[in-house]
Each structure stands twice: as structure tokens, then as C-alpha cells.
Amino acid sequence: MGIPDFELVAMRPLDSFFFGRSRGLDLSSSATSFEFPLPWTVSGALLGAHASITEDLGTGRKLGELTWDEDIEERGELTGFMFYGPFLIWEGKEWFRPPEDLRVKFIHSRTGKLYRDQLPALVPEEKEFPGWIDHETLEKYSNGEKVDLKVEGPRISEERRLGTHLDDLTRTVKEGFIYSAIHRRLPPGSSIGVLITGKRGQKLANFSLVRLGGEARVSRVERSQWRPGWLDDRGLSGGDVVKVVLLSPAIYRRNGENVRVPPIDRLRDKVKLCRLGGRTLVIGRKPTRVSGWDMRRKRARKMYSAVPPGTVYYLRLKGSMSRWELTLDFWKLSLYWERGFGSPLVALSGGVRCE
């Protein structure tokens, strides 16, 4: 499969966002909220708008004809689309969570480098670390170049609001379902962006508005063509060590349990997870519990343990392959990959060696 033509879809909110549990709470309590929407929240809004026009999810089959169960959805076989992201668009640039290996200095007596698994941390973290990195700087990082991080960047503010829940039958406020929630507000003029492409050339339907988030708030939709340079088809040689960075949360599973390290054994003929000093070369924070709203069943999803964006995995290639081939193979290791979870960036490591 060659590199598909990605379309950049930008959703500009008309108000704040609420991402959290949609259920009644004491007014003295707060609903949990994410600073940035999860991939299935963004892709779900776009799929919902697409399905309202076409009555399908890009598969060519009507919604009533689909076999829709959790296993199919987890494997990424439910829709005809692939979503890469989401990310933030601010001041004309795309912004992503920065790779966690930029947070520490590497020192090793033999190789001149030090890696950490963060359990425990081997060196203290820098006091100031940017929450976002722009795509131009990330392009340099992906090519193995030295980058200078800017601490100043887009900042998402928060505000407390009260919300209500409507009764599905009467369409009036449901008794007792008033809650307090933390809303997130993007910087003025900014958007939530995601890349989308059809698995077999499908196109997203045309629409100008979507309802996004826990309270289905309206966002304007703008579309353009853009593909970051790290999704190119550059050739990689056998024996090379590369870094794979998560640009969105990932959900990995092994033996029925959610895990931090992806099931690399599924790619055993292609790559090997690097180790140094007995440690796997995984740099990042602890997994975070996530859930969401199931569009089909109209109820909350089950809880998953998600690896946060910015996590870095060091891999050694067993043979020659293209960067896009490795990107797609690694992407599919995550549950809900087609919805945007586990969106990877494959970066050159600059000649790093590993066991």
C-alpha cells in the first residue's frame, strides 16, 4: 500500500469544550475532563456528520447492514477511513505533544547516551518543558536533527461550568442530572486538526459544521490538503535504529490486558524493541485511564489504559523497509487505530546503537 492522500480537517470551536463523564453529579463535585479530546471523540464527530449524509461509515454498506461489535471496532475494521491525530492548529501551524526523549539529557559511559524507562527515573526532569511542539520543529526531529524547544506556545485554558442532561423521551432536563464540569477553551483562532484518508479511496462527505465533545458543541469545519514530511516513503535499511513517537494516545493489549509496551511480537520479522543495560528503551509517562461515548450503543465505553502521546519507542530494523510501511505496521498495533489512536511518527535516531 502506497502513501494515501491525506486531507487535513480542522474543527474551529464556537465555544469551550467539555470532555468527561456525562452523568449527574453533586454540585460540589467535578466531572473529569481531558485537556485535549481523545481520537475517538474527534473521529466520532466527523463520522457522525458523514453518516448523517451518506448513511454509512465509508464501507459502502448502510448502517443497518453493518455487523457492529466491540471486537471489530477495536481491531480498526469498522469504517472505511483512517484518522491520524488529533492535534492542535494555532497561528497557522500544526502543534503536537513533544517527544518525551527531549525532556532529558542522555549520558552513558560507553555510548555517550543514557535512556530511561521512567520507572524509576534515572535523571531529574527539566523544570520547564513545552506542552506542544510545532510541526516544523518536529520535522527536524524526525530527520535526526538537533532541535531547540520553545517553552512558550499555545495554552489551553479552563473554566468551570454547570451542565444539564436531557431526558431522551421528553427532551426536558432530567431531574437530578445537573453537574459541574471543567471546560477547556482553545487559544483564540485555533482549531482541532486531524488527518483523514479513505482506506480504498473513500472521501469524507461535505459538511461545514460538526458537533464535538461531551455536550455536542458546534465547531466550524475547514478542509485542505496537507501531509507532514514524516509520512514520506523514505527508505530505511536493515540494522538501523529508529524512534517511534506516539502523536496521539495508544491502547495496547497483550494477553487480554492493557499494557504500556505494544505487542511488537506481531512485527517480529520486521523490527525488534531495543534494550540497553537490561532496560527496554521506552521513554514516557505512565498510562492514563480513558473512556468515551459509544455512538452506536448510546452509552459510555469501557475503561482502557492508554499510553500518553509523546512516548518514544526505540526499534531496530531487521530488514529494509520504507518509513511509511513501518508507520502503518506500528500504527495497527493499537486498538482503535483507524479512529486515530496510536498515530506514530517514525524518526531517525542519528546512529544510536542498542542491544
C-alpha positions in Angstrom: 0.0 0.0 0.0 1.5 3.3 -1.1 1.1 6.5 0.9 -2.5 7.6 0.7 -3.6 11.2 0.0 -4.4 12.7 3.4 -6.9 15.5 3.9 -6.5 18.0 6.8 -9.8 18.6 8.5 -9.8 21.5 11.0 -12.6 22.0 13.5 -12.8 25.5 14.9 -14.9 25.6 18.1 -17.5 28.3 18.6 -17.3 27.9 22.4 -15.5 25.9 25.0 -15.3 22.1 25.2 -16.3 19.6 27.9 -14.7 16.1 27.8 -15.6 13.9 30.7 -18.3 11.7 32.3 -21.8 12.7 31.1 -23.8 11.8 34.2 -25.4 13.6 37.1 -23.1 14.7 39.9 -23.3 16.6 43.1 -22.8 20.3 42.5 -19.9 20.1 44.9 -18.2 17.5 42.6 -16.4 17.9 39.3 -16.7 15.8 36.2 -13.4 14.6 34.9 -12.1 16.3 31.8 -9.3 15.8 29.3 -7.1 18.8 28.3 -7.4 17.7 24.7 -10.0 15.5 23.0 -9.3 11.8 22.5 -9.0 10.4 19.0 -12.4 8.7 19.0 -14.1 11.9 20.1 -12.8 13.8 17.1 -13.2 11.0 14.6 -16.6 10.2 16.0 -17.8 13.7 15.4 -16.7 13.5 11.8 -18.1 10.0 11.3 -21.4 11.1 12.7 -21.6 14.0 10.3 -20.6 11.8 7.4 -23.1 9.1 8.3 -26.0 11.6 8.6 -25.5 12.4 4.9 -24.4 9.0 3.5 -26.0 6.6 6.0 -22.7 4.6 6.0 -19.2 4.8 7.6 -17.3 4.7 4.4 -17.7 1.0 3.9 -20.3 1.2 1.1 -22.8 -0.6 3.4 -25.7 1.1 5.1 -25.5 1.4 8.9 -28.3 -1.1 9.3 -26.4 -3.7 7.4 -23.2 -3.5 9.4 -22.1 -6.1 11.9 -21.1 -3.7 14.7 -19.5 -5.2 17.8 -16.7 -4.1 20.1 -14.1 -6.6 18.7 -14.5 -5.3 15.1 -14.2 -1.7 16.3 -11.2 -2.4 18.5 -9.4 -4.0 15.5 -10.0 -1.0 13.4 -12.2 -2.7 10.9 -15.5 -0.8 11.3 -15.0 2.1 9.0 -13.6 2.8 5.5 -11.4 5.7 6.9 -8.2 6.2 8.7 -7.8 9.2 11.1 -4.3 10.4 12.1 -4.3 12.6 15.1 -5.8 14.8 16.5 -3.6 17.7 17.1 -3.8 21.5 17.6 -3.7 24.2 14.9 -2.7 27.6 16.1 -1.2 30.7 14.4 -1.1 28.9 11.1 0.9 25.9 12.4 0.1 22.4 13.4 1.2 21.5 17.0 1.8 18.1 18.6 2.8 16.7 22.0 6.6 16.8 22.2 8.6 13.6 22.2 9.5 12.7 25.8 13.1 11.9 25.0 13.7 15.6 24.5 12.9 16.1 28.2 16.2 14.6 29.5 19.9 14.7 28.6 21.5 11.4 27.7 24.8 10.3 29.2 26.3 6.8 29.1 29.8 5.8 29.9 30.1 3.6 26.8 27.8 5.1 24.2 27.6 8.6 25.5 23.9 8.2 25.9 21.5 7.3 28.7 18.0 6.1 28.3 15.4 5.7 31.0 12.2 3.8 31.4 11.0 6.3 34.0 10.4 3.5 36.5 12.4 4.8 38.3 13.6 8.0 36.7 17.3 8.0 36.3 17.8 11.7 35.9 15.6 14.6 37.0 13.2 16.1 34.5 13.8 19.6 33.2 11.7 22.2 35.2 10.2 23.7 32.1 9.1 21.6 29.2 6.8 22.8 26.4 3.3 21.3 26.2 3.4 21.5 22.4 5.9 21.3 19.6 5.2 22.8 16.1 5.4 20.6 13.1 8.4 22.4 11.6 10.5 21.6 14.7 9.1 18.1 14.7 10.1 17.7 11.1 13.7 18.4 12.1 13.4 15.9 15.0 12.1 13.3 12.6 15.1 13.7 10.4 17.5 13.2 13.3 18.5 16.9 13.6 19.1 18.8 16.8 16.1 20.9 17.8 15.6 23.9 20.1 12.4 23.7 22.1 10.4 26.8 22.8 8.7 26.8 26.2 6.2 29.4 25.1 3.4 28.0 22.8 -0.3 27.5 22.7 -2.0 27.3 26.1 -5.4 25.7 26.7 -7.4 27.5 29.5 -10.1 26.0 31.6 -13.3 27.3 33.2 -15.9 25.7 35.5 -19.4 25.4 34.2 -22.8 23.8 35.1 -24.5 21.4 32.7 -27.7 19.6 32.5 -28.8 16.3 30.9 -31.9 16.0 28.7 -34.4 13.2 29.0 -34.5 11.2 25.7 -38.3 10.9 25.8 -39.4 14.3 27.0 -36.4 16.4 25.8 -36.6 18.3 29.0 -34.0 18.5 31.8 -33.7 15.2 33.6 -34.5 15.5 37.3 -31.3 15.5 39.4 -29.0 15.5 36.4 -27.1 18.7 37.0 -23.4 18.6 37.0 -20.3 20.7 37.5 -17.6 20.3 34.8 -14.3 21.7 33.8 -14.5 23.1 30.3 -11.4 23.6 28.1 -11.0 26.7 25.9 -8.6 26.7 23.0 -6.5 29.8 22.2 -8.4 32.3 20.1 -8.5 31.4 16.4 -7.2 27.9 16.9 -8.7 24.6 15.7 -8.5 20.9 16.4 -7.0 19.2 13.4 -6.9 15.6 12.2 -5.7 13.9 9.0 -8.1 11.6 7.3 -7.9 9.3 4.3 -10.1 6.5 2.8 -8.7 3.0 3.0 -9.7 2.4 -0.5 -10.1 6.0 -1.8 -13.3 6.8 0.1 -13.9 10.5 0.6 -15.5 12.2 3.6 -18.8 13.8 2.8 -19.1 17.6 2.6 -20.3 19.5 5.6 -19.5 22.8 7.3 -20.4 22.1 10.9 -19.9 19.3 13.4 -21.0 18.7 17.0 -18.0 17.9 19.0 -17.5 16.9 22.7 -19.4 15.8 25.7 -22.1 18.4 25.2 -22.0 18.3 21.4 -20.9 21.9 20.9 -20.7 23.3 17.4 -17.5 23.6 15.5 -16.9 25.0 12.0 -15.1 22.7 9.6 -12.4 23.7 7.2 -10.7 21.3 4.8 -7.4 21.5 3.0 -4.6 19.2 1.7 -1.6 18.7 4.0 0.7 15.8 4.8 3.7 16.1 7.2 7.1 15.1 5.9 7.5 12.3 8.4 4.8 10.4 6.5 7.0 10.1 3.4 8.3 6.9 1.8 11.9 7.3 2.7 13.8 4.0 2.7 15.2 2.5 5.9 18.0 0.0 6.0 18.2 -3.3 8.0 20.1 -2.7 11.2 19.0 0.9 11.5 17.7 2.1 14.9 14.7 4.4 14.7 12.5 6.1 17.2 8.7 5.7 17.0 6.9 8.6 18.8 3.2 8.5 19.7 1.4 11.6 18.4 -1.8 10.5 20.0 -2.7 8.2 22.9 -2.4 4.4 22.1 -4.2 1.4 23.6 -2.1 -1.7 23.6 -3.2 -5.1 24.7 -1.3 -8.3 25.4 -3.0 -11.5 26.9 -6.2 -9.6 27.5 -4.6 -6.8 29.5 -3.8 -3.2 28.5 0.0 -2.7 28.5 2.5 0.1 28.1 4.7 -1.6 25.5 3.0 -2.5 22.2 2.8 -6.2 21.1 6.0 -5.9 19.0 6.0 -9.7 18.6 3.4 -9.2 15.9 6.2 -7.5 13.9 8.9 -10.0 14.9 10.0 -10.5 11.3 10.5 -6.7 10.8 11.6 -5.0 14.0 13.0 -5.6 17.5 12.4 -3.4 20.6 15.8 -2.0 21.7 17.2 -2.7 25.1 20.2 -1.1 26.9 21.6 -2.2 30.2 18.7 -4.6 30.7 16.0 -1.9 30.1 13.7 -1.6 27.2 14.2 1.7 25.5 10.7 3.2 26.2 10.6 6.8 27.3 7.4 8.3 28.5 4.9 8.7 31.3 2.6 6.1 32.9 -0.6 5.1 31.1 -3.8 7.0 31.7 -7.3 5.6 32.1 -9.6 6.7 29.3 -13.2 6.1 28.2 -15.6 7.7 25.8 -19.1 7.7 24.3 -20.2 4.8 22.2 -22.2 6.2 19.3 -24.0 3.0 18.4 -25.0 1.8 21.8 -25.5 5.3 23.3 -23.6 4.5 26.4 -20.1 5.0 27.9 -17.4 2.8 26.6 -15.5 0.6 29.0 -12.3 1.9 30.5 -9.0 1.4 28.8 -5.4 2.1 29.9 -3.9 4.4 27.3 -0.2 5.2 26.7 0.0 9.0 26.5 1.2 10.9 23.4 4.9 11.8 23.4 6.0 8.3 24.4 9.1 7.1 22.5 10.0 3.6 21.5 13.4 2.7 20.1 13.3 -0.1 17.4 16.0 -1.8 15.4 15.0 -2.9 11.9 15.7 -6.5 10.8 15.5 -5.6 7.1 15.0 -2.8 4.7 11.6 -1.2 4.6 10.0 2.2 3.9 9.2 4.7 6.6 5.5 4.6 5.6 5.5 0.8 5.8 6.8 0.9 9.4 4.4 3.8 10.3 1.4 1.8 9.1 2.5 -1.5 10.8 3.2 0.2 14.1 0.0 2.2 13.9 -2.1 -1.0 13.7 -0.6 -2.3 16.9 -3.0 0.0 18.8 -6.7 -0.8 19.4 -9.0 1.7 17.6 -6.1 2.6 15.3 -8.3 3.7 12.4 -10.0 6.2 14.8 -6.6 7.9 15.4 -5.3 6.0 18.5 -1.6 5.2 18.4 -0.8 7.6 15.5 3.0 7.2 15.1 5.9 9.3 13.9 9.0 7.3 12.7 12.1 9.4 13.4 15.8 8.8 12.5 17.8 8.2 15.7 21.2 9.5 14.4 23.2 6.3 14.6 22.1 5.2 18.1 23.1 1.6 18.9 21.2 -0.8 21.1 21.3 -4.4 22.3 
